[in-house]
Amino acid sequence: MNIPFSPPDIGDLEIENVIEVLKSGWITTGPKTKLFEKKIATYCDTEMAVCLNSATACMESTLRLLGIGEGDEVITSAYTYTASASVIEHVGAKIILVDTEPNSYEMDYNQLSMAITEKTKAIIPVDLAGIICNYKKIFEIVNDKSYLFEAKNDIQKNFNRIIIISDAAHSFGAKYDKKSSGSIADFTCFSFHAVKNITTAEGGAVTWRNKDGLKNEEVYKSYMLLSLHGQSKDALSKSNLGSWEYDIETLGYKCNMTDIQAAIGLAQLTRYQEILKKRKEIIEFYNQNLKNEYIKFLPHFQNGKESSGHLYMINLVGKSLAERNYFIEQMANAGIACNVHYKPLPMFSAYKKLGFDIRDYPNAYNLYCNEVTLPLHTLLTKPELEYIVDCTNKYS
């Protein structure tokens, strides 16, 4: 067999939607993008949403919206993809990495609490694999430490505490205590990259919770300015007869979502519940059939949590890094593409140059050494799943 790791699930509806947009004469940010934003907001139980060209752009734009920059500190996990941390560097703030709890992919919340200083302006928790973090605990921590918070602008004064920005690249569609991802953290940033549960090829969205004193229309406008060079009108507004005039209100960036991307996303969203159901069935099949004593898998559905089922991560208990790598080679020779999520950030050259040392993050390193991610996507067939299970049990 030849089983890819995570191909996009693109059907006739996605193709028809894209053709419709291509024929419409409007292919950049326009009516489809605006409709997609409204659908996402409804799905996430929020009042508004903004679509941009990546989750990275969503996180960085949120930091800029909040006025976070030079002299500030932002905390995130050492066990994540680089985007969770690189955006902090991009805005001129200092990256503070926190180790995971022993045998857990979530941040060590005791270490998180100790890492907070008067310079801390935001925390970026990571919903790894589609499993929502313990935001209740994180909110308790920031409220307990609110006496240290020093606001630098009006929006920070409105919160009067450290702001929680969820890296929810994996968790679109997940729930925690019946609350949807997107309505739990202060701001939530999703990814619609090609390998994600719902894709727009490249793309992302950000939602935020209603808060007294936080004017949603003004927040939305600020994101629009940041995403389109600070221009006071987007192309759709300027297309009206005689409406060419515009202002550049700030020196913004260029990270808008196009209608072509949104057309794919709208089709994906219409069948997303079926996609989530299929992913849950695959997870349950793995859970029931991976019987090797050396395999430990993540619980996706327990304690009030309903995962989006983005990744199926296992740890090969007692195995070394070399043994883990050999397992992946054996699976590849059998035609099964596996992956590793993630190599902790302090192991990369760019983070070493910033002064990070993996020896300061032993729990993250121990998880990484024997972690393997098995294929999990909606195009997998029953025979393919049975074959993956047989090979995993055999080689682990």
Secondary structure as UniProt FT lines:
FT   HELIX           12..24
FT   HELIX           31..43
FT   TURN            44..45
FT   STRAND          49..52
FT   HELIX           55..65
FT   TURN            66..67
FT   TURN            70..71
FT   STRAND          73..77
FT   HELIX           83..90
FT   TURN            91..92
FT   STRAND          94..98
FT   TURN            102..103
FT   HELIX           109..115
FT   TURN            118..119
FT   STRAND          120..124
FT   HELIX           128..130
FT   HELIX           135..144
FT   HELIX           146..148
FT   HELIX           154..159
FT   STRAND          163..167
FT   TURN            169..170
FT   TURN            172..173
FT   STRAND          175..176
FT   TURN            177..178
FT   STRAND          179..180
FT   TURN            181..182
FT   STRAND          187..191
FT   TURN            194..195
FT   STRAND          204..208
FT   TURN            212..213
FT   HELIX           216..227
FT   TURN            229..230
FT   HELIX           235..238
FT   TURN            241..242
FT   HELIX           259..270
FT   HELIX           272..289
FT   TURN            293..294
FT   STRAND          295..297
FT   STRAND          301..302
FT   TURN            303..304
FT   STRAND          305..306
FT   STRAND          312..316
FT   TURN            317..318
FT   HELIX           321..333
FT   TURN            334..335
FT   HELIX           345..347
FT   HELIX           349..353
FT   TURN            354..355
FT   HELIX           358..360
FT   HELIX           362..369
FT   STRAND          371..374
FT   TURN            378..379
FT   HELIX           382..395
//
